[in-house]
Amino acid sequence: MRKKRMFIRLGKIFLISALVSLPFWTFHSVMSAEKKGPIIIGVNLELTGVMSATSTSVKRGYDLYLQETGYTVAGRKIEMIEYDNKTDVKISMEVAKKLVEKDNVHILCFGTNSAAAIAVAGYAPTVKVPMVVIGLGGAERVTLPPNKYVHRTTYADGQMEIVFGGYAYDKLGVRKMVLMGPDYAGSTGKLWAFRQGFVPRGGEVIQTILWPLGSMDMAPYLAKIKPEADSIFYFEPGDVSILRFLSSYFEMGFKQKGLKLTSHWIISDEELVLPVYGEKMEGLVCGAFFSPSYDTPENKRLLDLYYAKYGTKVVINDHVPMGYDSMKFICTALESIGGNIEDTEAFINAMRKVKIKGTSGWMSLDENGNIIRDVLIRQIKKVGNKVQNVVMGVIPQVKQPPQGYTLMPDKAK
């Protein structure tokens, strides 16, 4: 009897000890995370220069996600260090080295300039610091050939364009296409990728018309279009260049003549383009990774956060969700390893295993470290009194094309 009472007493003591120790170990794990200090993320970003508008929007996106999480992941604070690379390759390299060698960042994030992204992607493996492209640095050479230290959570050149080329033939009925854009790698790569999806279906590219980057007058180039063309696929990197092109397109009567205009998403941007041309843009179809009207909980969440901070007069654009989804991806990987960013291999492996629900669908990385994601097909329509992008189709889980698919071999044709 005495042994039984002693056994019960010891059991109670053990149970009480276990219950008391539980919050201690929880507290201890939090304290351990705090003792390690913050997770330091360095951002090499175009805050001035010709690509500043795009990168500033990307920054707004990742700021919104971090504010939503209180700049904390897995019990550790996140510290952001940001430097302006001024859209300059040389400065971008200097910034990357400063972030790694002076600021001792755990993760190196990069913005928009593809040429600089390629250079920094070559540097990151030499110092064994994970790099994540969170902006429009879409050149295929950033992730091809692959390196385990380099990731891209946004998109690769050709990733949208190649499937959109097939869509233009199959769904839009286009047969004779003219490719148009400025003569630099970021443009010609997208045009060539579109061709790779369009021609094998039976489509014919009857012209490729290029001009020097920054050209002011688009009319001479539009005047070269052959009369038998039934559509243009056009790319421009952004801002007022698009407005110049569209002004000439409308003034020269191409829409009235039935010459369709298809494009990369930036031509139907709701912040810059639609307020200027409004109903004239109705009917234009493009490929994209975002649309404000797309009905998903994740998209609605971002819109609520954005307009709560910036007000409804500051229209959200296509680049804000890239920053938001990218930071969500990074933080999800960090959460999965308990915030232990000091274990670089564990973080790299986590990045390759993570799958998140982004603003436009599921997102994960392929074997090369590039994002796999849905491509949205959107058309400009008037809904009530508002001209806006409406999603008319989804091409699911598109990967980066193989190496060489965005390298135009003969720009003279």
SULQUI-V761433 format. One record per residue. N is the residue number from 1. PHI is phi in whole degrees, -180 to 180 (* if undefined). PSI is psi in degrees with one decimal (* if undefined). Layout:
BEGIN
n = (N | N)
phi = (PHI | PHI)
psi = (PSI | PSI)
END
This chain:
BEGIN
n = (1 | 2 | 3 | 4 | 5 | 6 | 7 | 8 | 9 | 10 | 11 | 12 | 13 | 14 | 15 | 16 | 17 | 18 | 19 | 20 | 21 | 22 | 23 | 24 | 25 | 26 | 27 | 28 | 29 | 30 | 31 | 32 | 33 | 34 | 35 | 36 | 37 | 38 | 39 | 40 | 41 | 42 | 43 | 44 | 45 | 46 | 47 | 48 | 49 | 50 | 51 | 52 | 53 | 54 | 55 | 56 | 57 | 58 | 59 | 60 | 61 | 62 | 63 | 64 | 65 | 66 | 67 | 68 | 69 | 70 | 71 | 72 | 73 | 74 | 75 | 76 | 77 | 78 | 79 | 80 | 81 | 82 | 83 | 84 | 85 | 86 | 87 | 88 | 89 | 90 | 91 | 92 | 93 | 94 | 95 | 96 | 97 | 98 | 99 | 100 | 101 | 102 | 103 | 104 | 105 | 106 | 107 | 108 | 109 | 110 | 111 | 112 | 113 | 114 | 115 | 116 | 117 | 118 | 119 | 120 | 121 | 122 | 123 | 124 | 125 | 126 | 127 | 128 | 129 | 130 | 131 | 132 | 133 | 134 | 135 | 136 | 137 | 138 | 139 | 140 | 141 | 142 | 143 | 144 | 145 | 146 | 147 | 148 | 149 | 150 | 151 | 152 | 153 | 154 | 155 | 156 | 157 | 158 | 159 | 160 | 161 | 162 | 163 | 164 | 165 | 166 | 167 | 168 | 169 | 170 | 171 | 172 | 173 | 174 | 175 | 176 | 177 | 178 | 179 | 180 | 181 | 182 | 183 | 184 | 185 | 186 | 187 | 188 | 189 | 190 | 191 | 192 | 193 | 194 | 195 | 196 | 197 | 198 | 199 | 200 | 201 | 202 | 203 | 204 | 205 | 206 | 207 | 208 | 209 | 210 | 211 | 212 | 213 | 214 | 215 | 216 | 217 | 218 | 219 | 220 | 221 | 222 | 223 | 224 | 225 | 226 | 227 | 228 | 229 | 230 | 231 | 232 | 233 | 234 | 235 | 236 | 237 | 238 | 239 | 240 | 241 | 242 | 243 | 244 | 245 | 246 | 247 | 248 | 249 | 250 | 251 | 252 | 253 | 254 | 255 | 256 | 257 | 258 | 259 | 260 | 261 | 262 | 263 | 264 | 265 | 266 | 267 | 268 | 269 | 270 | 271 | 272 | 273 | 274 | 275 | 276 | 277 | 278 | 279 | 280 | 281 | 282 | 283 | 284 | 285 | 286 | 287 | 288 | 289 | 290 | 291 | 292 | 293 | 294 | 295 | 296 | 297 | 298 | 299 | 300 | 301 | 302 | 303 | 304 | 305 | 306 | 307 | 308 | 309 | 310 | 311 | 312 | 313 | 314 | 315 | 316 | 317 | 318 | 319 | 320 | 321 | 322 | 323 | 324 | 325 | 326 | 327 | 328 | 329 | 330 | 331 | 332 | 333 | 334 | 335 | 336 | 337 | 338 | 339 | 340 | 341 | 342 | 343 | 344 | 345 | 346 | 347 | 348 | 349 | 350 | 351 | 352 | 353 | 354 | 355 | 356 | 357 | 358 | 359 | 360 | 361 | 362 | 363 | 364 | 365 | 366 | 367 | 368 | 369 | 370 | 371 | 372 | 373 | 374 | 375 | 376 | 377 | 378 | 379 | 380 | 381 | 382 | 383 | 384 | 385 | 386 | 387 | 388 | 389 | 390 | 391 | 392 | 393 | 394 | 395 | 396 | 397 | 398 | 399 | 400 | 401 | 402 | 403 | 404 | 405 | 406 | 407 | 408 | 409 | 410 | 411 | 412 | 413)
phi = (* | -64 | -65 | -65 | -63 | -65 | -63 | -64 | -63 | -65 | -62 | -63 | -61 | -63 | -63 | -63 | -62 | -64 | -66 | -67 | -74 | -58 | -67 | -63 | -69 | -62 | -62 | -63 | -66 | -65 | -63 | -63 | -63 | -68 | -64 | -72 | 85 | -74 | -83 | -101 | -113 | -98 | -122 | -102 | -130 | -86 | -91 | -137 | 99 | -69 | -107 | -67 | -62 | -64 | -69 | -63 | -68 | -59 | -61 | -57 | -65 | -72 | -61 | -62 | -67 | -67 | -65 | -64 | -96 | 69 | 53 | -139 | -144 | 52 | 80 | -115 | -74 | -106 | -112 | -100 | -121 | -122 | -130 | -86 | -93 | 57 | 55 | -132 | -63 | -62 | -66 | -60 | -67 | -63 | -65 | -59 | -67 | -65 | -63 | -80 | -89 | -107 | -89 | 55 | -69 | -85 | -133 | -110 | -99 | -129 | -95 | -116 | -71 | -61 | -61 | -71 | -61 | -62 | -64 | -68 | -64 | -77 | -83 | -53 | -65 | -69 | -109 | 56 | -114 | -62 | -114 | -131 | -80 | -116 | -122 | -98 | -74 | -94 | -56 | -61 | -71 | -68 | -117 | -128 | -65 | -76 | -138 | -63 | -84 | -113 | -132 | -137 | -106 | -114 | -172 | -111 | -52 | 91 | -64 | -85 | -64 | -67 | -76 | -70 | -60 | -66 | -65 | -60 | -75 | -72 | -108 | -96 | 74 | -77 | -125 | -122 | -110 | -112 | -96 | -139 | 174 | -70 | -89 | -152 | -58 | -63 | -86 | -62 | -64 | -69 | -63 | -67 | -64 | -58 | -58 | -62 | -90 | -88 | -66 | -59 | -76 | 121 | -74 | -123 | -91 | -89 | -154 | -125 | -113 | -119 | -145 | -62 | -58 | 93 | -60 | -91 | -109 | -91 | -56 | -61 | -80 | -66 | -67 | -81 | -65 | -71 | -64 | -80 | -63 | -112 | -161 | -117 | -108 | -124 | -134 | -146 | -68 | 143 | 48 | -70 | -61 | -64 | -64 | -64 | -62 | -64 | -58 | -67 | -58 | -73 | -65 | -87 | 76 | -67 | -66 | -64 | -78 | 90 | -79 | -68 | -122 | -121 | -167 | -61 | -59 | -65 | -74 | -112 | -60 | -80 | -86 | -101 | -86 | -61 | -62 | -86 | -106 | 47 | -65 | -60 | -85 | -56 | 99 | -63 | -116 | -145 | -96 | -156 | -117 | -157 | -152 | -57 | -86 | -68 | -91 | -131 | -59 | -67 | -66 | -62 | -61 | -63 | -60 | -61 | -65 | -65 | -75 | -67 | -88 | -105 | 82 | -75 | -77 | -96 | -69 | -69 | -118 | -69 | -95 | -59 | -65 | -63 | -67 | -64 | -65 | -63 | -69 | -62 | -63 | -61 | -69 | -65 | -64 | -63 | -60 | -68 | -110 | 66 | 77 | -81 | -69 | -63 | -89 | -59 | -61 | -64 | -66 | -60 | -64 | -65 | -60 | -78 | -103 | -67 | -138 | -121 | -95 | -87 | -66 | -122 | 133 | -67 | -135 | -151 | -103 | -84 | -65 | -96 | 87 | -102 | -66 | -109 | -159 | -76 | -104 | -94 | -102 | -124 | -127 | -82 | -136 | -95 | -114 | 66 | -101 | -113 | -90 | -152 | -82 | -123 | -73 | -111 | -175 | -134 | -103 | -78 | 47 | -90 | -101 | -64 | -64 | -62 | -59 | 98 | -74 | -117 | -108 | -69 | -77 | -144 | -75 | -76 | -82)
psi = (-42.5 | -39.3 | -37.0 | -43.9 | -38.9 | -39.4 | -43.0 | -42.4 | -43.2 | -36.8 | -42.4 | -42.2 | -43.2 | -43.5 | -44.9 | -40.5 | -41.8 | -43.1 | -39.3 | -38.8 | -21.7 | -52.9 | -26.8 | -46.7 | -34.1 | -45.2 | -40.9 | -40.1 | -38.0 | -44.0 | -37.7 | -41.1 | -41.0 | -35.7 | -29.0 | -15.7 | -176.9 | 156.9 | 121.7 | 119.2 | 121.7 | 138.5 | 122.2 | 97.6 | 148.3 | 86.3 | -14.5 | 165.6 | -176.4 | -18.6 | 14.4 | -35.1 | -43.1 | -50.1 | -32.4 | -37.7 | -39.3 | -43.1 | -42.3 | -38.9 | -50.3 | -27.9 | -42.1 | -41.0 | -43.2 | -37.7 | -35.9 | -34.5 | 1.5 | 26.9 | 40.8 | 139.6 | 132.1 | 39.1 | 2.4 | 143.0 | 148.2 | 127.5 | 123.9 | 131.0 | 119.6 | 134.6 | 147.0 | 120.7 | 1.2 | 27.4 | 43.7 | 128.8 | -45.7 | -44.9 | -35.3 | -40.5 | -40.1 | -40.9 | -44.1 | -44.8 | -37.5 | -44.0 | -41.6 | -48.5 | -22.0 | -46.1 | -10.3 | 47.3 | 150.8 | -32.3 | 136.6 | 112.3 | 146.3 | 154.1 | -108.4 | -35.1 | 110.2 | -41.8 | -41.5 | -36.4 | -39.3 | -44.3 | -46.3 | -34.2 | -27.2 | -25.4 | -41.1 | -45.2 | -27.9 | -25.3 | 1.7 | 45.3 | 126.3 | 134.2 | 138.3 | 119.3 | 120.0 | 4.3 | -145.9 | 27.9 | 78.4 | 0.2 | 138.3 | -29.9 | -6.7 | -39.6 | -3.6 | 123.6 | 155.1 | 154.8 | 135.8 | -20.7 | -9.5 | 128.6 | 153.2 | 120.4 | 15.9 | -77.1 | 160.8 | 147.3 | 135.3 | -19.3 | -42.0 | -42.2 | -38.5 | -40.9 | -29.0 | -31.6 | -42.9 | -37.9 | -40.3 | -38.9 | -48.9 | -41.5 | -30.5 | -9.5 | 19.9 | 137.5 | -36.2 | 108.3 | 143.1 | 127.1 | 132.1 | 138.6 | 171.3 | 153.9 | 80.1 | 162.8 | -39.7 | -29.4 | -53.6 | -31.3 | -41.2 | -40.8 | -41.9 | -38.9 | -41.1 | -45.4 | -40.0 | -27.8 | -24.9 | -47.5 | -44.4 | -21.8 | -18.0 | -1.6 | 158.6 | 125.3 | 107.8 | -18.5 | 148.1 | 113.2 | 118.0 | 157.9 | 160.8 | 138.0 | 129.8 | 5.2 | 141.3 | -35.4 | 115.9 | -17.2 | -43.9 | -31.0 | -39.2 | -30.3 | -17.4 | -10.3 | 130.8 | 144.4 | -23.0 | -6.9 | 141.0 | -6.2 | 156.4 | 134.3 | 120.4 | 142.0 | 142.0 | 141.3 | -14.0 | -173.1 | -138.4 | -17.5 | -38.1 | -41.8 | -37.4 | -44.7 | -48.4 | -38.6 | -46.5 | -40.5 | -46.1 | -42.7 | -31.2 | 2.3 | 20.1 | -35.5 | -42.6 | -30.3 | -6.5 | 10.5 | 107.3 | 152.3 | 119.9 | 159.1 | 171.6 | 153.3 | -25.2 | -22.4 | -17.7 | 28.2 | 131.2 | -12.8 | -44.0 | -49.3 | -51.9 | -36.9 | -23.9 | -45.8 | -16.9 | -122.6 | -21.3 | -25.2 | -6.4 | 135.7 | -21.8 | 134.2 | 137.2 | 165.4 | 144.9 | 172.3 | 5.6 | 147.9 | 127.2 | -28.1 | -2.7 | 126.0 | 82.7 | 151.5 | -37.5 | -39.6 | -44.0 | -38.4 | -46.4 | -44.6 | -42.1 | -44.6 | -43.4 | -50.2 | -24.2 | -32.7 | -42.8 | -10.4 | 159.2 | -12.2 | -20.9 | 93.9 | 135.0 | 143.6 | -177.9 | -14.8 | -20.5 | -48.2 | -23.2 | -44.5 | -41.3 | -52.7 | -36.2 | -44.5 | -34.6 | -41.1 | -48.6 | -46.0 | -32.3 | -40.1 | -42.7 | -41.8 | -38.8 | -20.4 | 20.1 | 23.7 | 8.6 | 68.4 | -17.5 | -23.6 | 87.0 | -41.8 | -40.6 | -40.7 | -44.6 | -44.8 | -38.2 | -39.9 | -36.7 | -13.8 | -19.3 | 143.8 | 122.2 | 161.0 | 105.1 | -174.8 | -22.6 | 16.2 | -173.5 | 142.9 | 132.8 | 172.6 | 144.8 | -175.5 | -16.0 | -0.7 | 10.6 | 149.9 | 143.2 | 128.2 | 165.8 | 143.3 | 128.0 | 136.4 | 117.6 | 148.9 | 143.6 | 123.5 | 159.3 | 117.5 | 108.4 | -122.6 | 7.2 | 130.7 | 123.2 | 169.6 | 133.2 | 129.2 | 122.0 | -3.1 | 160.7 | 129.4 | 110.2 | 144.1 | 64.9 | 135.6 | 167.1 | 137.4 | 161.5 | 163.9 | 134.9 | -10.6 | -11.6 | 20.7 | 99.6 | 116.9 | -26.7 | 92.4 | -8.2 | -20.0 | *)
END
